[in-house]
Amino acid sequence: MLGKQWSELLKLIQDVSAVFSITINSFLILLVLTKSPKSLGAYKWLMIYISVFEILYSILDVILVPQHYSHGPTFLVIVGIQHKLFGPAGLTVLNSCYWGFFGASMAVFAVHFVYRWLVVTENPLLQSFNGWKIWIWFSIPLWYGLTWVCTGYFLSAPNESTTKFIRENVKEIFELEFDEYIYLGPFLYEKMDDGSLKLHVMPFIGLGVISATIVSSIIIVLIFGYLCYDRINRLVATTSASAKFQKLQRQLFFALVIQTLIPFVLMHIPAAIMFLFVFLDIHLGVYSA
């Protein structure tokens, strides 16, 4: 499938997904604010925080209609400038913010798993989710996001080498002239005429930084996911409570499994595969999206 048709298909999927996300998350916020019991505690604000985050992420996705594209030792987030509310400079800033939202989402999942563990173990640190201290937890995704914003805007900014490498390929695949789009993305190395490799240090540093955030998110989700699983299992095995209580705990366990698979299948694994292929100079093209 050609890049242009692939982009049109992805835009349709993005638009439908965004409408679904905004509708569901808005409804969830309404339910949490009007129907949730007081015993829900800090989890109420955590759910609202995540829902607002998802709504903003969806809106940005609709505004930009970003196209992910891998070409040899580089991967790009391309944004067309036609029929957009902002000019190239504004779209470049928003593109870096789009990077930031992806990075922040890694931390959102991690914070969620830490909270779940604190709840099931009745850990004293659960009190840190009360009052003003909850903003400390809420700031963690912001720091992750800021790391990705800076990586995209400064360490993966357009330059002459990257533009020369991708210009004709993007024109062929997406039928876009160079003045019809903006992009952000690291160009890790280029092959010289004598067969040697010229490394681009700053993009390597940028990719290393965002890879570290992905790995840290994976480790946190795995560790606290397992700890929650172990705690729930022991609680079900040792409790003398009713069958209804045990059934509830099993439901919480299955919910935990699903919540673990979602970030791994939709975020961690695809990002890791794309980074690996870029390192190995394997061309994914439009299918990296």
MIGUSE-381300 format. One line per 4 residues: number of its first residue (from 1); their letters; for each residue x, y, z of N, C-alpha, C. Coordinates in nm, 2 decimals, decimal comma, padded with zeros to 4 digits. Layout:
NUM) a) X/Y/Z/X/Y/Z/X/Y/Z  ...
***
This chain:
1) mlgk) 00,08/-00,12/00,00/00,00/00,00/00,00/00,09/00,12/00,00  00,06/00,22/-00,09/00,14/00,34/-00,10/00,12/00,43/00,03  00,22/00,51/00,05/00,22/00,59/00,17/00,10/00,68/00,18  00,06/00,74/00,07/-00,05/00,84/00,07/-00,18/00,77/00,11
5) qwse) -00,21/00,65/00,06/-00,33/00,57/00,09/-00,32/00,53/00,24  -00,20/00,49/00,28/-00,18/00,44/00,42/-00,20/00,56/00,51  -00,16/00,68/00,48/-00,18/00,79/00,56/-00,33/00,83/00,57  -00,40/00,81/00,46/-00,55/00,84/00,47/-00,62/00,74/00,56
9) llkl) -00,58/00,61/00,55/-00,63/00,51/00,64/-00,61/00,54/00,78  -00,48/00,58/00,81/-00,44/00,61/00,95/-00,52/00,73/01,00  -00,54/00,83/00,92/-00,62/00,95/00,96/-00,76/00,91/01,00  -00,82/00,82/00,92/-00,95/00,78/00,95/-00,96/00,70/01,08
13) iqdv) -00,86/00,62/01,10/-00,85/00,54/01,23/-00,83/00,64/01,35  -00,74/00,74/01,33/-00,71/00,84/01,43/-00,83/00,92/01,47  -00,91/00,96/01,36/-01,03/01,04/01,39/-01,13/00,97/01,47  -01,16/00,84/01,42/-01,26/00,76/01,49/-01,21/00,73/01,63
17) savf) -01,08/00,70/01,65/-01,03/00,67/01,78/-01,04/00,79/01,87  -01,01/00,91/01,82/-01,01/01,03/01,90/-01,15/01,06/01,95  -01,25/01,05/01,86/-01,39/01,07/01,90/-01,43/00,97/02,01  -01,39/00,85/01,99/-01,42/00,74/02,09/-01,36/00,78/02,22
21) siti) -01,23/00,82/02,22/-01,15/00,85/02,34/-01,21/00,97/02,41  -01,24/01,07/02,34/-01,29/01,19/02,40/-01,43/01,17/02,47  -01,51/01,09/02,39/-01,65/01,06/02,44/-01,64/00,98/02,57  -01,57/00,87/02,56/-01,56/00,77/02,68/-01,49/00,84/02,80
25) nsfl) -01,38/00,91/02,78/-01,32/00,98/02,89/-01,40/01,09/02,95  -01,47/01,16/02,87/-01,56/01,27/02,92/-01,67/01,21/03,01  -01,72/01,10/02,96/-01,83/01,03/03,03/-01,77/00,97/03,16  -01,65/00,92/03,16/-01,59/00,87/03,28/-01,57/00,98/03,38
29) illv) -01,52/01,09/03,34/-01,50/01,20/03,43/-01,63/01,24/03,50  -01,74/01,25/03,42/-01,87/01,28/03,47/-01,92/01,18/03,57  -01,90/01,05/03,54/-01,94/00,95/03,64/-01,86/00,96/03,77  -01,73/00,98/03,75/-01,64/00,99/03,87/-01,68/01,11/03,96
33) ltks) -01,71/01,22/03,90/-01,75/01,34/03,98/-01,88/01,33/04,04  -01,98/01,26/03,98/-02,11/01,26/04,02/-02,16/01,13/04,09  -02,10/01,02/04,06/-02,15/00,89/04,11/-02,05/00,81/04,20  -01,92/00,86/04,20/-01,82/00,78/04,28/-01,84/00,79/04,43
37) pksl) -01,83/00,69/04,50/-01,84/00,69/04,65/-01,72/00,77/04,71  -01,73/00,82/04,83/-01,63/00,89/04,90/-01,51/00,80/04,93  -01,54/00,67/04,95/-01,44/00,57/04,98/-01,34/00,55/04,86  -01,37/00,60/04,75/-01,28/00,59/04,63/-01,15/00,66/04,66
41) gayk) -01,16/00,77/04,74/-01,04/00,84/04,78/-00,96/00,90/04,66  -00,82/00,88/04,67/-00,73/00,94/04,58/-00,75/00,88/04,44  -00,80/00,76/04,43/-00,82/00,70/04,30/-00,91/00,78/04,21  -01,00/00,85/04,27/-01,09/00,94/04,20/-01,01/01,04/04,12
45) wlmi) -00,92/01,10/04,18/-00,84/01,21/04,12/-00,74/01,15/04,02  -00,69/01,03/04,05/-00,60/00,96/03,95/-00,68/00,93/03,82  -00,80/00,88/03,83/-00,88/00,85/03,71/-00,91/00,98/03,63  -00,94/01,08/03,70/-00,97/01,21/03,63/-00,85/01,26/03,56
49) yisv) -00,73/01,25/03,63/-00,60/01,29/03,58/-00,57/01,22/03,45  -00,59/01,09/03,45/-00,56/01,00/03,33/-00,66/01,03/03,22  -00,79/01,06/03,25/-00,89/01,08/03,15/-00,86/01,22/03,08  -00,83/01,32/03,16/-00,80/01,45/03,10/-00,67/01,44/03,01
53) feil) -00,57/01,36/03,06/-00,45/01,34/02,98/-00,49/01,28/02,85  -00,57/01,17/02,85/-00,61/01,10/02,73/-00,69/01,20/02,63  -00,77/01,28/02,69/-00,85/01,37/02,60/-00,76/01,47/02,53  -00,66/01,53/02,61/-00,57/01,63/02,55/-00,48/01,56/02,44
57) ysil) -00,44/01,43/02,47/-00,36/01,36/02,38/-00,44/01,33/02,25  -00,57/01,30/02,26/-00,65/01,27/02,14/-00,67/01,40/02,06  -00,69/01,51/02,13/-00,71/01,64/02,06/-00,58/01,68/01,98  -00,47/01,66/02,04/-00,34/01,69/01,97/-00,32/01,60/01,85
61) dvil) -00,36/01,47/01,87/-00,35/01,38/01,76/-00,43/01,42/01,64  -00,55/01,47/01,66/-00,64/01,51/01,56/-00,59/01,64/01,49  -00,53/01,73/01,57/-00,48/01,86/01,51/-00,36/01,83/01,42  -00,27/01,74/01,47/-00,15/01,72/01,39/-00,16/01,61/01,28
65) vpqh) -00,24/01,51/01,30/-00,25/01,39/01,21/-00,10/01,35/01,18  -00,03/01,31/01,28/00,11/01,27/01,26/00,13/01,14/01,19  00,23/01,13/01,11/00,26/01,01/01,04/00,40/00,96/01,08  00,41/00,84/01,14/00,53/00,78/01,18/00,60/00,71/01,06
69) yshg) 00,72/00,74/01,04/00,79/00,68/00,92/00,93/00,64/00,96  00,97/00,52/00,92/01,11/00,47/00,95/01,18/00,45/00,81  01,30/00,51/00,80/01,37/00,49/00,68/01,52/00,47/00,72  01,56/00,34/00,71/01,70/00,31/00,74/01,73/00,35/00,89
73) ptfl) 01,84/00,42/00,91/01,88/00,46/01,05/01,82/00,59/01,10  01,70/00,61/01,06/01,62/00,73/01,11/01,48/00,69/01,12  01,41/00,75/01,21/01,26/00,74/01,22/01,21/00,88/01,24  01,10/00,91/01,17/01,04/01,05/01,17/00,90/01,05/01,22
77) vivg) 00,86/01,16/01,28/00,72/01,20/01,30/00,69/01,31/01,20  00,62/01,28/01,10/00,60/01,38/00,99/00,46/01,44/01,01  00,45/01,57/00,99/00,32/01,64/01,00/00,31/01,73/00,88  00,20/01,71/00,80/00,18/01,79/00,68/00,13/01,93/00,73
81) iqhk) 00,17/02,03/00,65/00,13/02,17/00,69/00,01/02,22/00,62  -00,04/02,15/00,52/-00,16/02,20/00,45/-00,28/02,18/00,53  -00,37/02,28/00,52/-00,50/02,27/00,59/-00,48/02,26/00,75  -00,38/02,33/00,80/-00,36/02,32/00,94/-00,38/02,46/01,00
85) lfgp) -00,41/02,47/01,13/-00,44/02,60/01,20/-00,31/02,67/01,23  -00,19/02,60/01,22/-00,07/02,66/01,26/00,03/02,65/01,15  00,13/02,74/01,15/00,24/02,74/01,06/00,34/02,64/01,09  00,45/02,63/01,01/00,56/02,53/01,03/00,62/02,54/01,17
89) aglt) 00,65/02,66/01,22/00,71/02,68/01,35/00,62/02,63/01,46  00,49/02,67/01,45/00,39/02,62/01,56/00,37/02,47/01,55  00,37/02,41/01,43/00,35/02,27/01,42/00,47/02,19/01,47  00,59/02,25/01,45/00,71/02,19/01,51/00,71/02,18/01,66
93) vlns) 00,66/02,29/01,72/00,64/02,29/01,87/00,54/02,19/01,91  00,43/02,18/01,84/00,32/02,09/01,87/00,37/01,94/01,85  00,45/01,92/01,74/00,51/01,79/01,72/00,59/01,75/01,84  00,67/01,84/01,89/00,75/01,80/02,01/00,67/01,77/02,13
97) cywg) 00,55/01,84/02,14/00,46/01,82/02,25/00,39/01,68/02,23  00,37/01,64/02,10/00,32/01,51/02,07/00,42/01,40/02,12  00,55/01,42/02,10/00,65/01,34/02,16/00,63/01,33/02,31  00,61/01,45/02,37/00,60/01,46/02,51/00,49/01,38/02,57
101) ffga) 00,37/01,38/02,50/00,26/01,31/02,54/00,28/01,16/02,54  00,35/01,11/02,44/00,38/00,97/02,43/00,47/00,93/02,55  00,58/01,01/02,57/00,67/00,98/02,68/00,60/00,99/02,82  00,51/01,09/02,83/00,43/01,10/02,96/00,34/00,98/02,98
105) smav) 00,29/00,93/02,88/00,20/00,81/02,89/00,27/00,69/02,95  00,40/00,68/02,92/00,48/00,57/02,99/00,47/00,59/03,14  00,49/00,71/03,19/00,49/00,73/03,33/00,35/00,72/03,39  00,25/00,76/03,32/00,11/00,75/03,37/00,08/00,60/03,40
109) favh) 00,12/00,51/03,32/00,10/00,37/03,35/00,18/00,33/03,47  00,30/00,38/03,48/00,39/00,34/03,59/00,33/00,39/03,72  00,29/00,51/03,73/00,23/00,57/03,85/00,10/00,49/03,89  00,02/00,45/03,79/-00,10/00,38/03,81/-00,07/00,24/03,88
113) fvyr) 00,04/00,18/03,84/00,07/00,05/03,89/00,13/00,06/04,04  00,21/00,17/04,06/00,26/00,19/04,19/00,14/00,22/04,29  00,04/00,29/04,24/-00,08/00,32/04,33/-00,15/00,19/04,36  -00,17/00,11/04,26/-00,24/-00,02/04,28/-00,17/-00,10/04,39
117) wlvv) -00,04/-00,10/04,38/00,04/-00,18/04,48/00,03/-00,13/04,62  00,03/00,01/04,63/00,02/00,07/04,76/-00,12/00,04/04,82  -00,22/00,03/04,74/-00,36/00,00/04,78/-00,37/-00,14/04,83  -00,33/-00,24/04,75/-00,35/-00,38/04,79/-00,26/-00,42/04,91
121) tenp) -00,15/-00,35/04,93/-00,06/-00,38/05,04/-00,09/-00,29/05,16  -00,18/-00,19/05,15/-00,21/-00,10/05,25/-00,08/-00,03/05,30  00,00/00,00/05,21/00,13/00,06/05,25/00,11/00,20/05,30  00,19/00,24/05,40/00,18/00,38/05,46/00,20/00,49/05,35
125) llqs) 00,28/00,46/05,25/00,31/00,56/05,14/00,18/00,59/05,07  00,07/00,52/05,09/-00,05/00,55/05,02/-00,10/00,69/05,06  -00,06/00,73/05,18/-00,10/00,87/05,23/-00,04/00,98/05,14  00,07/00,94/05,07/00,13/01,04/04,98/00,04/01,08/04,86
129) fngw) -00,07/01,01/04,84/-00,16/01,04/04,74/-00,28/01,13/04,79  -00,27/01,17/04,91/-00,37/01,26/04,97/-00,32/01,40/04,98  -00,41/01,50/04,97/-00,38/01,64/04,98/-00,29/01,69/04,87  -00,21/01,78/04,90/-00,12/01,85/04,80/-00,01/01,75/04,75
133) kiwi) 00,02/01,65/04,83/00,13/01,56/04,79/00,09/01,47/04,66  -00,03/01,46/04,63/-00,07/01,39/04,51/-00,01/01,45/04,39  00,01/01,59/04,39/00,07/01,66/04,28/00,22/01,62/04,25  00,28/01,56/04,36/00,42/01,51/04,33/00,41/01,39/04,24
137) wfsi) 00,31/01,30/04,26/00,29/01,19/04,18/00,25/01,23/04,04  00,16/01,33/04,03/00,11/01,38/03,90/00,22/01,45/03,82  00,33/01,50/03,89/00,43/01,57/03,82/00,53/01,47/03,75  00,53/01,34/03,79/00,62/01,25/03,73/00,60/01,23/03,58
141) plwy) 00,48/01,21/03,53/00,46/01,21/03,39/00,50/01,34/03,32  00,48/01,45/03,39/00,52/01,58/03,33/00,67/01,58/03,30  00,75/01,53/03,40/00,90/01,53/03,38/00,93/01,43/03,27  00,87/01,31/03,26/00,89/01,22/03,15/00,86/01,29/03,02
145) gltw) 00,74/01,36/03,01/00,70/01,43/02,89/00,80/01,54/02,85  00,84/01,61/02,95/00,94/01,72/02,92/01,07/01,66/02,86  01,11/01,55/02,91/01,23/01,48/02,85/01,21/01,45/02,71  01,09/01,40/02,67/01,06/01,37/02,53/01,05/01,49/02,45
149) vctg) 00,99/01,60/02,50/00,97/01,72/02,43/01,11/01,78/02,39  01,20/01,78/02,49/01,34/01,83/02,46/01,41/01,75/02,37  01,39/01,61/02,38/01,46/01,52/02,29/01,41/01,54/02,14  01,28/01,56/02,13/01,23/01,58/01,99/01,27/01,72/01,94
153) yfls) 01,25/01,82/02,02/01,27/01,96/01,96/01,42/01,99/01,95  01,51/01,95/02,04/01,65/01,99/02,03/01,74/01,88/01,97  01,72/01,76/02,02/01,82/01,65/01,98/01,78/01,58/01,85  01,65/01,60/01,81/01,60/01,53/01,69/01,55/01,63/01,59
157) apne) 01,60/01,76/01,60/01,55/01,86/01,51/01,59/01,84/01,37  01,52/01,90/01,27/01,56/01,89/01,13/01,70/01,95/01,11  01,77/01,89/01,03/01,90/01,94/00,99/01,93/01,90/00,84  02,04/01,95/00,79/02,08/01,93/00,65/02,10/01,79/00,62
161) sttk) 02,17/01,71/00,71/02,20/01,57/00,68/02,07/01,49/00,67  01,98/01,51/00,77/01,86/01,43/00,78/01,77/01,46/00,66  01,76/01,59/00,63/01,67/01,64/00,52/01,72/01,58/00,39  01,85/01,58/00,36/01,91/01,52/00,24/01,88/01,37/00,23
165) fire) 01,88/01,30/00,35/01,87/01,16/00,35/01,72/01,12/00,32  01,62/01,20/00,37/01,48/01,15/00,37/01,40/01,22/00,26  01,45/01,33/00,20/01,37/01,42/00,12/01,31/01,35/00,00  01,39/01,28/-00,08/01,34/01,21/-00,20/01,25/01,09/-00,16
169) nvke) 01,29/01,02/-00,05/01,21/00,91/-00,01/01,07/00,95/00,03  01,06/01,05/00,11/00,93/01,10/00,16/00,85/01,15/00,04  00,91/01,22/-00,06/00,84/01,26/-00,18/00,78/01,15/-00,26  00,86/01,04/-00,27/00,82/00,92/-00,34/00,70/00,85/-00,27
173) ifel) 00,72/00,83/-00,14/00,62/00,75/-00,06/00,49/00,83/-00,04  00,50/00,95/00,01/00,39/01,03/00,06/00,34/01,14/-00,04  00,42/01,15/-00,15/00,39/01,25/-00,26/00,38/01,39/-00,19  00,48/01,42/-00,11/00,49/01,55/-00,04/00,62/01,62/-00,08
177) efde) 00,61/01,74/-00,12/00,73/01,82/-00,14/00,79/01,86/00,00  00,91/01,90/00,00/00,98/01,93/00,13/00,91/02,05/00,20  00,85/02,14/00,12/00,79/02,26/00,19/00,64/02,23/00,23  00,60/02,11/00,22/00,46/02,07/00,25/00,45/01,99/00,38
181) yiyl) 00,56/01,98/00,45/00,56/01,91/00,58/00,67/01,95/00,67  00,66/01,92/00,80/00,77/01,94/00,89/00,79/01,80/00,96  00,91/01,79/01,01/00,94/01,66/01,07/01,03/01,67/01,20  01,02/01,58/01,28/01,12/01,56/01,39/01,16/01,41/01,39
185) gpfl) 01,29/01,39/01,41/01,34/01,25/01,42/01,49/01,24/01,42  01,54/01,15/01,49/01,69/01,13/01,49/01,74/01,06/01,37  01,85/01,11/01,32/01,93/01,04/01,21/02,06/00,99/01,27  02,06/00,86/01,30/02,17/00,81/01,39/02,31/00,81/01,32
189) yekm) 02,31/00,76/01,20/02,44/00,76/01,13/02,42/00,75/00,98  02,52/00,79/00,91/02,51/00,78/00,76/02,63/00,71/00,70  02,61/00,64/00,60/02,72/00,56/00,53/02,79/00,65/00,43  02,92/00,66/00,45/03,00/00,74/00,36/03,03/00,67/00,23
193) ddgs) 03,09/00,74/00,13/03,12/00,68/00,01/03,23/00,57/00,02  03,32/00,58/00,12/03,42/00,49/00,14/03,38/00,37/00,22  03,25/00,36/00,26/03,20/00,25/00,33/03,20/00,27/00,48  03,26/00,37/00,53/03,26/00,40/00,67/03,13/00,46/00,72
197) lklh) 03,11/00,46/00,85/02,99/00,52/00,91/03,03/00,65/00,98  02,94/00,75/00,96/02,96/00,87/01,03/02,85/00,88/01,14  02,88/00,87/01,26/02,78/00,88/01,37/02,74/01,02/01,40  02,61/01,04/01,43/02,56/01,17/01,47/02,53/01,16/01,62
201) vmpf) 02,62/01,22/01,70/02,62/01,21/01,84/02,49/01,25/01,91  02,44/01,37/01,88/02,33/01,42/01,95/02,20/01,34/01,93  02,17/01,29/01,81/02,06/01,20/01,80/02,08/01,07/01,88  02,20/01,02/01,88/02,23/00,90/01,96/02,20/00,92/02,11
205) iglg) 02,24/01,04/02,16/02,21/01,08/02,30/02,06/01,09/02,32  01,99/01,15/02,23/01,85/01,16/02,24/01,78/01,03/02,24  01,82/00,94/02,15/01,76/00,81/02,15/01,79/00,73/02,28  01,91/00,75/02,33/01,95/00,68/02,45/01,86/00,73/02,57
209) visa) 01,83/00,86/02,57/01,75/00,92/02,68/01,61/00,86/02,68  01,55/00,87/02,56/01,41/00,82/02,56/01,40/00,67/02,57  01,50/00,60/02,53/01,51/00,45/02,55/01,51/00,43/02,70  01,59/00,51/02,78/01,59/00,49/02,92/01,46/00,51/02,99
213) tivs) 01,38/00,61/02,94/01,25/00,63/03,00/01,16/00,51/02,97  01,17/00,45/02,85/01,09/00,33/02,81/01,12/00,22/02,90  01,26/00,19/02,92/01,30/00,08/03,00/01,26/00,10/03,14  01,27/00,22/03,20/01,23/00,24/03,34/01,08/00,22/03,35
217) siii) 01,00/00,26/03,26/00,86/00,23/03,26/00,83/00,08/03,26  00,90/00,01/03,17/00,88/-00,14/03,17/00,91/-00,20/03,30  01,02/-00,16/03,36/01,07/-00,22/03,48/00,97/-00,20/03,59  00,92/-00,07/03,60/00,82/-00,04/03,71/00,69/-00,11/03,69
221) vlif) 00,64/-00,12/03,57/00,52/-00,19/03,54/00,53/-00,34/03,57  00,65/-00,40/03,53/00,67/-00,54/03,56/00,68/-00,57/03,71  00,76/-00,49/03,78/00,78/-00,52/03,92/00,66/-00,50/04,00  00,59/-00,39/03,99/00,47/-00,36/04,07/00,35/-00,44/04,02
225) gylc) 00,35/-00,47/03,89/00,25/-00,56/03,84/00,26/-00,70/03,91  00,38/-00,75/03,92/00,40/-00,88/03,98/00,37/-00,87/04,13  00,41/-00,77/04,19/00,39/-00,75/04,34/00,24/-00,75/04,37  00,16/-00,68/04,28/00,02/-00,68/04,29/-00,04/-00,82/04,27
229) ydri) 00,01/-00,89/04,17/-00,04/-01,02/04,14/-00,01/-01,11/04,26  00,11/-01,11/04,32/00,15/-01,19/04,43/00,06/-01,16/04,55  00,04/-01,03/04,58/-00,04/-00,99/04,69/-00,19/-01,04/04,68  -00,25/-01,02/04,56/-00,39/-01,06/04,54/-00,40/-01,21/04,55
233) nrlv) -00,30/-01,29/04,50/-00,31/-01,43/04,51/-00,30/-01,48/04,65  -00,21/-01,42/04,73/-00,20/-01,46/04,87/-00,32/-01,42/04,95  -00,38/-01,31/04,91/-00,50/-01,26/04,98/-00,62/-01,36/04,96  -00,63/-01,40/04,84/-00,74/-01,50/04,80/-00,71/-01,63/04,87
237) atts) -00,59/-01,67/04,87/-00,55/-01,81/04,93/-00,57/-01,81/05,08  -00,54/-01,70/05,15/-00,54/-01,71/05,30/-00,66/-01,65/05,36  -00,75/-01,58/05,29/-00,86/-01,51/05,35/-00,97/-01,61/05,38  -01,05/-01,58/05,48/-01,16/-01,66/05,51/-01,29/-01,59/05,48
241) asak) -01,28/-01,48/05,39/-01,39/-01,40/05,36/-01,48/-01,48/05,26  -01,59/-01,41/05,23/-01,69/-01,48/05,15/-01,64/-01,51/05,01  -01,72/-01,59/04,94/-01,69/-01,62/04,80/-01,70/-01,50/04,71  -01,79/-01,41/04,75/-01,81/-01,28/04,68/-01,68/-01,20/04,68
245) fqkl) -01,62/-01,19/04,80/-01,49/-01,12/04,81/-01,38/-01,18/04,73  -01,37/-01,31/04,73/-01,27/-01,38/04,66/-01,29/-01,36/04,51  -01,42/-01,36/04,46/-01,45/-01,34/04,32/-01,41/-01,20/04,28  -01,43/-01,10/04,37/-01,39/-00,96/04,34/-01,24/-00,95/04,33
249) qrql) -01,16/-01,02/04,41/-01,02/-01,01/04,41/-00,97/-01,07/04,28  -01,03/-01,18/04,23/-00,99/-01,24/04,11/-01,02/-01,15/03,99  -01,14/-01,08/04,00/-01,17/-00,98/03,89/-01,07/-00,87/03,89  -01,02/-00,83/04,01/-00,92/-00,73/04,01/-00,79/-00,78/03,95
253) ffal) -00,76/-00,91/03,97/-00,64/-00,97/03,91/-00,64/-00,97/03,76  -00,76/-01,01/03,71/-00,77/-01,01/03,56/-00,77/-00,87/03,50  -00,82/-00,78/03,57/-00,81/-00,64/03,53/-00,67/-00,59/03,53  -00,59/-00,64/03,63/-00,45/-00,60/03,64/-00,37/-00,66/03,52
257) viqt) -00,41/-00,78/03,48/-00,34/-00,85/03,37/-00,37/-00,77/03,24  -00,49/-00,73/03,22/-00,53/-00,65/03,10/-00,46/-00,52/03,10  -00,45/-00,45/03,22/-00,39/-00,32/03,23/-00,24/-00,34/03,20  -00,18/-00,45/03,23/-00,04/-00,47/03,20/-00,01/-00,49/03,06
261) lipf) -00,10/-00,57/02,99/-00,09/-00,60/02,85/-00,10/-00,48/02,76  -00,19/-00,39/02,80/-00,22/-00,27/02,71/-00,10/-00,19/02,68  -00,03/-00,14/02,78/00,09/-00,06/02,75/00,20/-00,14/02,68  00,21/-00,27/02,72/00,32/-00,35/02,65/00,29/-00,37/02,50
265) vlmh) 00,16/-00,41/02,47/00,13/-00,44/02,33/00,12/-00,32/02,25  00,06/-00,21/02,30/00,04/-00,09/02,22/00,15/00,01/02,23  00,24/00,00/02,33/00,34/00,11/02,34/00,48/00,06/02,35  00,51/-00,02/02,46/00,65/-00,06/02,49/00,71/-00,14/02,38
269) ipaa) 00,63/-00,25/02,34/00,69/-00,34/02,24/00,70/-00,27/02,10  00,60/-00,20/02,05/00,62/-00,13/01,92/00,73/-00,03/01,92  00,75/00,05/02,03/00,86/00,14/02,04/00,99/00,07/02,04  01,00/-00,03/02,12/01,13/-00,11/02,12/01,17/-00,17/01,99
273) imfl) 01,07/-00,22/01,92/01,09/-00,28/01,79/01,14/-00,17/01,69  01,07/-00,06/01,69/01,11/00,05/01,60/01,25/00,10/01,62  01,29/00,12/01,75/01,42/00,16/01,79/01,53/00,06/01,74  01,49/-00,07/01,77/01,59/-00,17/01,73/01,61/-00,18/01,58
277) fvfl) 01,50/-00,16/01,50/01,52/-00,17/01,36/01,60/-00,05/01,30  01,58/00,07/01,37/01,65/00,19/01,33/01,80/00,16/01,36  01,84/00,11/01,47/01,98/00,08/01,50/02,04/-00,02/01,40  01,96/-00,12/01,36/02,00/-00,22/01,26/01,99/-00,17/01,12
281) dihl) 01,94/-00,05/01,09/01,93/00,00/00,96/01,83/-00,09/00,88  01,72/-00,13/00,94/01,62/-00,21/00,87/01,50/-00,12/00,84  01,47/-00,11/00,72/01,37/-00,02/00,67/01,22/-00,07/00,69  01,15/00,00/00,77/01,01/-00,03/00,80/00,91/00,05/00,71
285) gvys) 00,96/00,17/00,68/00,87/00,25/00,59/00,75/00,30/00,67  00,64/00,31/00,59/00,51/00,36/00,65/00,45/00,26/00,76  00,50/00,13/00,75/00,44/00,04/00,84/00,49/00,05/00,98  00,59/00,14/01,00/00,63/00,17/01,14/00,52/00,24/01,22
289) a) 00,42/00,29/01,14/00,31/00,36/01,21/00,23/00,26/01,29
***
